[in-house]
């Protein structure tokens, strides 16, 4: 999550930004010289990130790596650096890298009210320019729902599926695993999309 900018931002070179990140207590996103702090997360946000990462961890037996929140992604070298909530990569260069990944096969963001449009539109457009990327997932905190954008290795066309039922899953063949909604949302007090009353009350308040 990126905090809103309240003042005119200072301009940073990439080298200055990297030096800042090496010593800062808080993560920052870099885009064309602007640096913005990334906000802290809610308990549900943190739980959802961990649940999704846990379901992907088996991919590490295949030589892949799975990261959460604190590992940097170079979306466009020299122009855009950020920290996805969950990232998986199987690329040889990334497997050996210590700080910055460049070739993810999967990226996942847990949506928050203040950043949902940013993740869904602005960031998705830029993530989908990454040649290695095959899956981009947006996990809702409002409902049990996951937007799953995916493409095959031999095409540039992205497909979109909205997963809303506990038995539905995003199939990730590159990692030989799947993300099952029932496992992502287990024990969390987050309503199904089909539970109209719970969803409406949570978002708008109880009618009366």
N, C-alpha and C positions, 0 to 999 in steps of 0.2 A: 504494500500500500504506500502511495506517495502522498506526503502532506501537501495541502494547498500552499501556493506561494503567496505571501502577504506583502512582500516588499520587492523592489526591483532586484533581480538576482545578480550576484557577481558573476563574472565570466572566468572560466577556468580552462587551462589547457588540459589535454589528456594526462600529461605528466603530473600536473598539479593535482588533478582529481585522483590519480592512482596513489600519490603520496598521502592525500587526505584519507583515503580508504585504508591505507596500511596502518594508520594510527587512530582513526576515529572509533568512538564507542558505538556510533549509530551508522547504519548503512545509508548510502546516498545513491540516487540514480543520476546518470549523466546523459544529457542530450544536447549536442551541438554547443557545448560550452556552458550550459546551465546545469547546476547541481541542486538537486532537491532531496531533502531528508525523507526517508521512508518510515512511515508511522508504525507504532507498535500494534499488536494484534489482540483481538478478543480471545477468550478461552475457546469458544467454538471454532474460530478461525485456526487456532493452533492445533486443536484436535483433528480437524479435517485435513490439514496439511500432513500431520503425522500418519493418519489412517491411509491416505492416498500413497504416501511414500512407502509405508509398510507393505502395501499390496504389490509394489514394484520391486521390492528388494531382492526377490528371487532372481532378477535379471543379472545381479552381480556375479552369480555363478557362471554366467555366459560371457564374462569379461566386460560387462557394462558397469556404469556407475550411476547412482541415484543420489541427488542432493536436495536439501531443503533450505530455502530462504537466505542463507548466508554465503552462498557461492555465486560468484559473479558470472554473468553471461554477456559476451560481446555480441550484441545484435547486429551492429554495424561498426566495425573497427574504426576508431577515431571519431565516431559520431554518437553512438548510443550504447550505453552500458547499464545493466539493471540486474536485479536479483529476483528471479522467478520464485514463486512459492515452492514448486517442485520441478525438478529438471532431471531428465535421464539422457545419458549419452553413451554410445558404444564406439565412438570414433577413437582411433589409436592416439591421436594428439591429445584429446580430452582426457583419456584414461591416464595419461602420464602428467597432465597439467596439475598444478598445485593451487592456482588462484582463479583463472579466468577460463571459462569454457566457450567454445565457438561452434560446435557442431551437434547440438542436441537433437535427439530423435523425438522427444516428448517434452512439452512444457505444460504446466498446470498452474492456474491462478484460482485462489479462493476469493470469491467476490465479496466486497464490502460496499455498503451504500455510497460511500464517498468516492469509490474508485471503479464501480461496476461499468460505467460507460467507457472509461479510460481503458480498462482491460478488454472489454468486449469489442471496441471499435478501433481506437487509436493504436493500442498495443498489438492487437490481433493482426492488423494490417502489416505492421513491421515484423512481427514474428514470422508471418507466413512468407516473407521474402527469404528466410533462411533455407538454403538448398537441402540441408539435412533433415529438416523438421517434417515429421509425418503425423503428429498428433498434437492438438492444442485443446485443452480441457478447461472449462470454466465451471467451478463448483459453487453452487448457491448456498448461502447461509439462511436465506429466507424460506426456501422450500427444499425438499429432497429432490433436487434436479441438477443435472449436469449437461451443459452444452459441450458436445464432442465434435470437433472439426478434425477431419482426417483425410489423408490422400495416400494413394498407392505409390510405390517407388518409381513407377514409369509414367506418371502423369503430373501435370501442374494444377489440375482441377481439384478443388477441395470439396468434400462432402460434409454435410452437417446433420447431426442427429441430436434431438433433445431426449435425454433419458430421464424418465420420471417415475418408474416403477421399481420396487426393491429388487426384483429378479433381473432387471436389465443391467447390462455391463458394457463397458467400452473394451473391445478386444484389441490387444496390443501385440500383434504377432512378432514384431521386431524384438520385443522383450520376453516373448513366450509367456505372457501373463494377461490378466484382465483386471479392470477396475469395476467391481460389483457395487451397485448402489447400496444394497443391504449392509455391506461391510463398511462403506464410507460413513453412513449415517447411524450405525448401530448405537443405541443407548442415548443418542442426542435428542433433545426435545425440539425437533424441527419437523413441521408438518409435511405430509404428502401434498403434492399439487392438487390432487383430487379431493382433499379435505378442505372444502370451501370455507367453512366457518372458521377453522383454526387459522387458515391463511389470511383471510380478510381481517380477523381480529388482530393478528400479529402486525399486519401492515398498517391498518387504518384505525384500529381501536374497535371496541365492541359497539354495535349499533344500539341505539336506545334513546 
